[in-house]
């Protein structure tokens, strides 16, 4: 994984309400496949081992589908 992709991932995580929890979780438990993201009233669980984690984050955190 390149530095650019890691920085892009941090930028996406930073948009969520539970950003500190997500950052700590990724730092201390990097191989844990399940993450829970919160943005306002929306909460969703993402399974990183399924290969859809980046897409799900991008759909919620970016204007991709607005």
Phi and psi in radians as a Rosetta constraint file:
Dihedral C 1 N 2 CA 2 C 2 CIRCULARHARMONIC -1.427 0.35
Dihedral N 2 CA 2 C 2 N 3 CIRCULARHARMONIC 2.855 0.35
Dihedral C 2 N 3 CA 3 C 3 CIRCULARHARMONIC -1.092 0.35
Dihedral N 3 CA 3 C 3 N 4 CIRCULARHARMONIC -0.688 0.35
Dihedral C 3 N 4 CA 4 C 4 CIRCULARHARMONIC -1.062 0.35
Dihedral N 4 CA 4 C 4 N 5 CIRCULARHARMONIC -0.749 0.35
Dihedral C 4 N 5 CA 5 C 5 CIRCULARHARMONIC -1.192 0.35
Dihedral N 5 CA 5 C 5 N 6 CIRCULARHARMONIC -0.576 0.35
Dihedral C 5 N 6 CA 6 C 6 CIRCULARHARMONIC -1.176 0.35
Dihedral N 6 CA 6 C 6 N 7 CIRCULARHARMONIC -0.733 0.35
Dihedral C 6 N 7 CA 7 C 7 CIRCULARHARMONIC -1.145 0.35
Dihedral N 7 CA 7 C 7 N 8 CIRCULARHARMONIC -0.715 0.35
Dihedral C 7 N 8 CA 8 C 8 CIRCULARHARMONIC -1.078 0.35
Dihedral N 8 CA 8 C 8 N 9 CIRCULARHARMONIC -0.705 0.35
Dihedral C 8 N 9 CA 9 C 9 CIRCULARHARMONIC -1.104 0.35
Dihedral N 9 CA 9 C 9 N 10 CIRCULARHARMONIC -0.710 0.35
Dihedral C 9 N 10 CA 10 C 10 CIRCULARHARMONIC -1.137 0.35
Dihedral N 10 CA 10 C 10 N 11 CIRCULARHARMONIC -0.694 0.35
Dihedral C 10 N 11 CA 11 C 11 CIRCULARHARMONIC -1.080 0.35
Dihedral N 11 CA 11 C 11 N 12 CIRCULARHARMONIC -0.710 0.35
Dihedral C 11 N 12 CA 12 C 12 CIRCULARHARMONIC -1.182 0.35
Dihedral N 12 CA 12 C 12 N 13 CIRCULARHARMONIC -0.764 0.35
Dihedral C 12 N 13 CA 13 C 13 CIRCULARHARMONIC -1.072 0.35
Dihedral N 13 CA 13 C 13 N 14 CIRCULARHARMONIC -0.625 0.35
Dihedral C 13 N 14 CA 14 C 14 CIRCULARHARMONIC -1.102 0.35
Dihedral N 14 CA 14 C 14 N 15 CIRCULARHARMONIC -0.347 0.35
Dihedral C 14 N 15 CA 15 C 15 CIRCULARHARMONIC -1.374 0.35
Dihedral N 15 CA 15 C 15 N 16 CIRCULARHARMONIC -0.249 0.35
Dihedral C 15 N 16 CA 16 C 16 CIRCULARHARMONIC -1.536 0.35
Dihedral N 16 CA 16 C 16 N 17 CIRCULARHARMONIC 2.688 0.35
Dihedral C 16 N 17 CA 17 C 17 CIRCULARHARMONIC -1.164 0.35
Dihedral N 17 CA 17 C 17 N 18 CIRCULARHARMONIC -0.548 0.35
Dihedral C 17 N 18 CA 18 C 18 CIRCULARHARMONIC -1.748 0.35
Dihedral N 18 CA 18 C 18 N 19 CIRCULARHARMONIC 0.694 0.35
Dihedral C 18 N 19 CA 19 C 19 CIRCULARHARMONIC -1.021 0.35
Dihedral N 19 CA 19 C 19 N 20 CIRCULARHARMONIC -0.691 0.35
Dihedral C 19 N 20 CA 20 C 20 CIRCULARHARMONIC -1.183 0.35
Dihedral N 20 CA 20 C 20 N 21 CIRCULARHARMONIC -0.682 0.35
Dihedral C 20 N 21 CA 21 C 21 CIRCULARHARMONIC -1.123 0.35
Dihedral N 21 CA 21 C 21 N 22 CIRCULARHARMONIC -0.776 0.35
Dihedral C 21 N 22 CA 22 C 22 CIRCULARHARMONIC -1.109 0.35
Dihedral N 22 CA 22 C 22 N 23 CIRCULARHARMONIC -0.746 0.35
Dihedral C 22 N 23 CA 23 C 23 CIRCULARHARMONIC -1.105 0.35
Dihedral N 23 CA 23 C 23 N 24 CIRCULARHARMONIC -0.797 0.35
Dihedral C 23 N 24 CA 24 C 24 CIRCULARHARMONIC -1.120 0.35
Dihedral N 24 CA 24 C 24 N 25 CIRCULARHARMONIC -0.721 0.35
Dihedral C 24 N 25 CA 25 C 25 CIRCULARHARMONIC -1.081 0.35
Dihedral N 25 CA 25 C 25 N 26 CIRCULARHARMONIC -0.773 0.35
Dihedral C 25 N 26 CA 26 C 26 CIRCULARHARMONIC -1.203 0.35
Dihedral N 26 CA 26 C 26 N 27 CIRCULARHARMONIC -0.543 0.35
Dihedral C 26 N 27 CA 27 C 27 CIRCULARHARMONIC -1.308 0.35
Dihedral N 27 CA 27 C 27 N 28 CIRCULARHARMONIC -0.815 0.35
Dihedral C 27 N 28 CA 28 C 28 CIRCULARHARMONIC -1.593 0.35
Dihedral N 28 CA 28 C 28 N 29 CIRCULARHARMONIC -0.410 0.35
Dihedral C 28 N 29 CA 29 C 29 CIRCULARHARMONIC -2.279 0.35
Dihedral N 29 CA 29 C 29 N 30 CIRCULARHARMONIC 1.143 0.35
Dihedral C 29 N 30 CA 30 C 30 CIRCULARHARMONIC -1.152 0.35
Dihedral N 30 CA 30 C 30 N 31 CIRCULARHARMONIC -0.352 0.35
Dihedral C 30 N 31 CA 31 C 31 CIRCULARHARMONIC -1.761 0.35
Dihedral N 31 CA 31 C 31 N 32 CIRCULARHARMONIC 0.085 0.35
Dihedral C 31 N 32 CA 32 C 32 CIRCULARHARMONIC -1.283 0.35
Dihedral N 32 CA 32 C 32 N 33 CIRCULARHARMONIC 2.096 0.35
Dihedral C 32 N 33 CA 33 C 33 CIRCULARHARMONIC -1.388 0.35
Dihedral N 33 CA 33 C 33 N 34 CIRCULARHARMONIC -0.338 0.35
Dihedral C 33 N 34 CA 34 C 34 CIRCULARHARMONIC -1.754 0.35
Dihedral N 34 CA 34 C 34 N 35 CIRCULARHARMONIC 2.279 0.35
Dihedral C 34 N 35 CA 35 C 35 CIRCULARHARMONIC -2.279 0.35
Dihedral N 35 CA 35 C 35 N 36 CIRCULARHARMONIC 2.519 0.35
Dihedral C 35 N 36 CA 36 C 36 CIRCULARHARMONIC -1.988 0.35
Dihedral N 36 CA 36 C 36 N 37 CIRCULARHARMONIC 2.145 0.35
Dihedral C 36 N 37 CA 37 C 37 CIRCULARHARMONIC -1.860 0.35
Dihedral N 37 CA 37 C 37 N 38 CIRCULARHARMONIC 2.472 0.35
Dihedral C 37 N 38 CA 38 C 38 CIRCULARHARMONIC -2.250 0.35
Dihedral N 38 CA 38 C 38 N 39 CIRCULARHARMONIC 2.277 0.35
Dihedral C 38 N 39 CA 39 C 39 CIRCULARHARMONIC -2.496 0.35
Dihedral N 39 CA 39 C 39 N 40 CIRCULARHARMONIC 1.775 0.35
Dihedral C 39 N 40 CA 40 C 40 CIRCULARHARMONIC 1.125 0.35
Dihedral N 40 CA 40 C 40 N 41 CIRCULARHARMONIC -2.199 0.35
Dihedral C 40 N 41 CA 41 C 41 CIRCULARHARMONIC -1.519 0.35
Dihedral N 41 CA 41 C 41 N 42 CIRCULARHARMONIC -0.073 0.35
Dihedral C 41 N 42 CA 42 C 42 CIRCULARHARMONIC -1.614 0.35
Dihedral N 42 CA 42 C 42 N 43 CIRCULARHARMONIC 2.257 0.35
Dihedral C 42 N 43 CA 43 C 43 CIRCULARHARMONIC -2.254 0.35
Dihedral N 43 CA 43 C 43 N 44 CIRCULARHARMONIC 2.383 0.35
Dihedral C 43 N 44 CA 44 C 44 CIRCULARHARMONIC -2.553 0.35
Dihedral N 44 CA 44 C 44 N 45 CIRCULARHARMONIC 2.656 0.35
Dihedral C 44 N 45 CA 45 C 45 CIRCULARHARMONIC -1.821 0.35
Dihedral N 45 CA 45 C 45 N 46 CIRCULARHARMONIC 2.393 0.35
Dihedral C 45 N 46 CA 46 C 46 CIRCULARHARMONIC -2.189 0.35
Dihedral N 46 CA 46 C 46 N 47 CIRCULARHARMONIC 2.353 0.35
Dihedral C 46 N 47 CA 47 C 47 CIRCULARHARMONIC -1.781 0.35
Dihedral N 47 CA 47 C 47 N 48 CIRCULARHARMONIC 1.859 0.35
Dihedral C 47 N 48 CA 48 C 48 CIRCULARHARMONIC -1.149 0.35
Dihedral N 48 CA 48 C 48 N 49 CIRCULARHARMONIC -0.473 0.35
Dihedral C 48 N 49 CA 49 C 49 CIRCULARHARMONIC -1.332 0.35
Dihedral N 49 CA 49 C 49 N 50 CIRCULARHARMONIC -0.226 0.35
Dihedral C 49 N 50 CA 50 C 50 CIRCULARHARMONIC -1.492 0.35
Dihedral N 50 CA 50 C 50 N 51 CIRCULARHARMONIC -0.181 0.35
Dihedral C 50 N 51 CA 51 C 51 CIRCULARHARMONIC 1.507 0.35
Dihedral N 51 CA 51 C 51 N 52 CIRCULARHARMONIC 0.097 0.35
Dihedral C 51 N 52 CA 52 C 52 CIRCULARHARMONIC -1.898 0.35
Dihedral N 52 CA 52 C 52 N 53 CIRCULARHARMONIC 0.092 0.35
Dihedral C 52 N 53 CA 53 C 53 CIRCULARHARMONIC -1.086 0.35
Dihedral N 53 CA 53 C 53 N 54 CIRCULARHARMONIC -0.812 0.35
Dihedral C 53 N 54 CA 54 C 54 CIRCULARHARMONIC -1.137 0.35
Dihedral N 54 CA 54 C 54 N 55 CIRCULARHARMONIC -0.701 0.35
Dihedral C 54 N 55 CA 55 C 55 CIRCULARHARMONIC -1.141 0.35
Dihedral N 55 CA 55 C 55 N 56 CIRCULARHARMONIC -0.753 0.35
Dihedral C 55 N 56 CA 56 C 56 CIRCULARHARMONIC -1.126 0.35
Dihedral N 56 CA 56 C 56 N 57 CIRCULARHARMONIC -0.747 0.35
Dihedral C 56 N 57 CA 57 C 57 CIRCULARHARMONIC -1.076 0.35
Dihedral N 57 CA 57 C 57 N 58 CIRCULARHARMONIC -0.776 0.35
Dihedral C 57 N 58 CA 58 C 58 CIRCULARHARMONIC -1.146 0.35
Dihedral N 58 CA 58 C 58 N 59 CIRCULARHARMONIC -0.648 0.35
Dihedral C 58 N 59 CA 59 C 59 CIRCULARHARMONIC -1.087 0.35
Dihedral N 59 CA 59 C 59 N 60 CIRCULARHARMONIC -0.717 0.35
Dihedral C 59 N 60 CA 60 C 60 CIRCULARHARMONIC -1.395 0.35
Dihedral N 60 CA 60 C 60 N 61 CIRCULARHARMONIC -0.748 0.35
Dihedral C 60 N 61 CA 61 C 61 CIRCULARHARMONIC -1.584 0.35
Dihedral N 61 CA 61 C 61 N 62 CIRCULARHARMONIC -0.203 0.35
Dihedral C 61 N 62 CA 62 C 62 CIRCULARHARMONIC -2.126 0.35
Dihedral N 62 CA 62 C 62 N 63 CIRCULARHARMONIC 2.883 0.35
Dihedral C 62 N 63 CA 63 C 63 CIRCULARHARMONIC -1.401 0.35
Dihedral N 63 CA 63 C 63 N 64 CIRCULARHARMONIC 0.437 0.35
Dihedral C 63 N 64 CA 64 C 64 CIRCULARHARMONIC -0.950 0.35
Dihedral N 64 CA 64 C 64 N 65 CIRCULARHARMONIC -0.748 0.35
Dihedral C 64 N 65 CA 65 C 65 CIRCULARHARMONIC -2.039 0.35
Dihedral N 65 CA 65 C 65 N 66 CIRCULARHARMONIC 0.432 0.35
